Every structure is written in C-alpha cells, then in structure tokens.
Amino acid sequence: MREPAETQPVMDPPVLLAPLVAFDRKGARLGYGAGYYDACLRDMRARQRVLAIGLAFDEQELAEIPREPQDEPLDMILTPSRVIACAG
C-alpha cells in the first residue's frame, strides 16, 4: 500500500476498524501480536474521541481475554449476525 507524502496533513478519523483473532464482551481484543492497532488507537485517542470497532466472526468470542497495560479497549464488535456494545 502506498503511503501519503510527508507533506500531506495528518488525518484523524473518528472511527477505527480493527481486525482481531478473538474478543470478549468487555472490549478486550486479541490481535496479531505486534500491537500496531493498540499504539495507533492510543495515539488517536490522545488527540480526540475515537470509536474503536472490532471486526469479527461470532465464533471468535471468548468468555475473557487477558488484558495488558498497553491494550486499548474496543467500544463495539461487529460480527455477521450482531453488533455488540462492549461493557468496558
């Protein structure tokens, strides 16, 4: 994917769509291990309010995902059959 030129202004979208491996109803997300989405979301939230939406299949839901201090919570999860508002 091409990156914008250094001279382009920084965009601050109000919504971030995040892929995941697993999730729980509290908004914890198990990603792909590098922490890029957590770092990006933390940076975006430092500047403005951002709605973080996890994209998943229903089968990816677990009862609980362990959280670490650097993990950013999701606000909602979107699956093929439902929208889950996370209970934080």
C-alpha positions, 0 to 999 in steps of 0.5 A: 500500500502506498503511503501519503507524502510527508507533506500531506496533513495528518488525518484523524478519523473518528472511527477505527476498524480493527481486525482481531483473532478473538474478543470478549464482551468487555472490549478486550481484543486479541490481535496479531501480536505486534500491537500496531492497532493498540499504539495507533488507537492510543495515539488517536485517542490522545488527540480526540474521541475515537470509536474503536470497532472490532471486526469479527466472526461470532465464533471468535468470542471468548468468555475473557481475554487477558488484558495488558497495560498497553491494550486499548479497549474496543467500544463495539464488535461487529460480527455477521449476525450482531453488533455488540456494545462492549461493557468496558 
